[in-house]
């Protein structure tokens, strides 16, 4: 049985009068690709951003229940948020490279955490650009602006930048939605390779992608957790009628 990396226990999230998540209980297994699916507005991104407390920045948000990361309740008043976020790399829908060189994008996080030795930084930059599948494409222009990269390359750069702070968990909020099919496949292949080292939690609205990638699936509908389990079971033999209707495209 897979080790639990994140445990969600009775999580409720509200924005003003709107209840975005309602009493969510689910364990996120370690070193698998976990995909969160469901119609638009069902709470997928809210659940994902609960894992690194990015929902804290939303005005009027109210949270109850627990999210345990490696056994630590991250919503406890005495939890240090920076320490939690260091465990998580986040890929957004669109890549947001920092307004600096390719090299400095990767070195940025390690420098913040105290690494300033040039040789060490050189090794970090090379290692994580290689791990994200970008090194061979950019090794001769490391000191040019990251903004000159294609959108697909920028997304892989953002993946490398996130990995450079050595997280345990990669979070992806529809990370291929702005990419062309070829770039999307490259990112998907990277996720498959990286799950040997990381827990990867992805939000996607593309059911075909979820079926390709997921080891474990979570189906949300109107803020409620309808069904979760091994992806093969959820996508091929769901136990709930609502899940069956979603997979058949009857509800969307």
Buried (B, 14 or more C-beta within 10 A) or exposed (E): EBEBBBBBBEBBBBBEEEBBBBBBEBBBBBBBBBBBBBBEBBBBBBBBBBBBBBBEEEEEBEBEBBBBBBEBBBBEEEBEEEEBBBBBBBBBBBBBBBEBBBBBBBBBBBEEEEBEEEEEBEEBBBBBBEBBBBBEBBEEEBEEBBEEBEEBBBBBBBBBBBBBBBBBBBBBBBBBBBBEEEBBBBBBEBBEEBBEEBBBBBBBBBBEBBBBBBBBBBBBBBBBBBBBBBBEBBBEEBEEEBBBBBBEEEEE
